[in-house]
Amino acid sequence: MYPNDGFRELGRHECLRLLATAPIGRIVYTRKALPTVVPVNFGLDADGAVLLRTSMASELARAVDGAVVAFGADAADVETHSGWSVVVTGRAETVTDAAEAARLERIGPRSWAPSPEEVFVRIEPELVTGRELVGGRTMYGLNLSA
């Protein structure tokens, strides 16, 4: 981002605070050597890790276990030309520890498409970036067109 380009870079704490307000995000991973983007509901752990819950037999669970993935969420207001976007990049791991799975069962997200055997996927937040656009303002003035 360039100074005065209309965007404000967000710090890690602010990114995680905003991310916690989003009901849906998108996980980006590799499928057959190509990037794949899947919308998912999610939660955040106390340390900022992104938590997903999915079917143990799902392609998602198999594809992301041990892989570096990106996870993003955003919000936009088309009337005011404002919004934010946050991306978390890190290694995804299927939670296999029974005690940790039990803890996540109490605090983690609930699947919107439940299945008989579910697993939690944890994305460690190695890189957290975000930006905010406020009211369409740029170094060139206020964009009032709609």
C-alpha positions in Angstrom: 0.0 0.0 0.0 1.1 3.5 -0.8 0.7 6.4 1.6 -2.7 8.1 0.9 -3.9 5.4 -1.5 -7.2 5.3 0.3 -6.4 2.3 2.3 -5.2 2.0 5.9 -3.0 -0.9 6.9 -4.3 -2.7 9.9 -2.2 -4.1 12.7 -2.4 -7.7 13.9 -4.6 -7.0 16.9 -7.0 -5.0 14.9 -7.1 -7.6 12.2 -8.0 -10.4 14.7 -10.6 -8.1 16.3 -12.3 -7.5 12.9 -12.0 -11.2 11.9 -13.9 -12.2 15.0 -16.9 -10.2 13.8 -17.2 -12.0 10.5 -19.6 -14.9 10.2 -18.1 -16.4 7.0 -14.6 -16.6 5.6 -12.7 -18.3 2.8 -10.0 -20.8 3.0 -7.5 -20.9 0.1 -5.6 -24.2 -0.4 -4.2 -26.3 -3.2 -6.3 -28.9 -5.0 -4.8 -30.8 -7.9 -2.0 -28.3 -8.1 -4.4 -25.4 -8.5 -5.6 -22.8 -6.0 -9.0 -23.5 -4.5 -11.2 -21.1 -2.5 -14.0 -22.5 -0.2 -16.4 -20.4 1.9 -16.6 -21.7 5.5 -17.9 -20.6 8.9 -15.1 -20.4 11.5 -14.1 -19.3 14.9 -11.0 -17.9 16.5 -9.0 -19.4 19.4 -7.7 -17.2 22.2 -4.3 -17.1 20.5 -5.7 -15.9 17.2 -5.7 -19.3 15.5 -8.5 -19.8 12.9 -10.7 -22.8 13.8 -12.7 -24.7 11.2 -14.9 -27.7 11.7 -15.5 -30.1 8.9 -16.3 -33.7 8.0 -13.4 -36.1 8.7 -13.9 -37.6 5.3 -14.0 -34.2 3.5 -11.6 -33.3 0.7 -10.9 -30.1 2.7 -9.7 -32.0 5.8 -7.4 -34.2 3.8 -6.0 -31.4 1.5 -5.1 -28.9 4.2 -3.7 -31.1 6.9 0.0 -30.0 7.2 -0.3 -27.5 4.4 0.3 -23.8 4.3 -3.0 -22.1 3.6 -4.5 -18.7 3.5 -7.7 -17.7 5.2 -9.6 -14.5 4.6 -12.7 -12.6 5.6 -14.0 -9.1 4.9 -16.9 -6.7 5.2 -17.9 -4.0 2.7 -20.5 -1.2 2.7 -21.3 -0.4 -0.9 -23.2 2.7 0.0 -20.3 4.4 1.8 -17.5 2.7 -0.3 -15.9 1.4 2.9 -14.9 -1.9 4.4 -12.0 -4.1 5.5 -10.2 -7.2 4.5 -8.1 -9.5 6.6 -5.9 -12.5 5.5 -4.3 -15.0 7.8 -1.6 -17.2 6.4 -0.2 -20.3 8.2 0.0 -24.0 8.5 -3.2 -25.9 8.9 -3.4 -29.0 11.1 -6.2 -31.4 11.8 -6.6 -31.6 15.5 -5.8 -35.2 16.6 -5.2 -34.8 20.3 -8.3 -35.9 22.2 -8.0 -33.4 25.0 -7.6 -30.5 22.5 -10.5 -31.8 20.4 -12.7 -31.9 23.6 -11.7 -28.3 24.4 -12.5 -27.2 20.9 -15.8 -29.1 21.1 -16.8 -26.7 23.9 -15.5 -23.4 22.4 -15.0 -24.1 18.7 -17.3 -23.3 15.8 -20.4 -25.4 15.0 -20.5 -26.8 11.5 -23.3 -25.4 9.3 -23.4 -28.7 7.5 -22.9 -31.3 10.4 -21.7 -34.8 9.6 -21.4 -37.9 11.8 -17.6 -37.7 12.2 -16.2 -34.2 12.3 -12.7 -32.8 12.9 -11.3 -29.5 13.8 -8.8 -27.8 11.6 -6.5 -25.2 13.2 -4.7 -22.6 11.2 -1.7 -21.1 13.0 -1.6 -17.3 12.3 2.0 -17.0 11.1 1.2 -13.9 9.0 -1.8 -11.7 9.6 -2.4 -8.7 7.3 -5.3 -6.4 6.7 -6.5 -3.2 5.2 -9.4 -0.8 5.6 -11.0 1.5 3.0 -12.7 4.4 4.6 -15.4 6.2 2.6 -13.7 6.0 -0.8 -11.1 8.6 0.2 -7.8 8.6 -1.7 -5.0 11.0 -2.3 -7.0 12.2 -5.3 -10.0 13.2 -3.3 -13.4 11.7 -2.3 -14.9 9.3 -4.8 -18.6 10.2 -4.8 -19.6 8.1 -7.8 -21.7 5.1 -7.2 
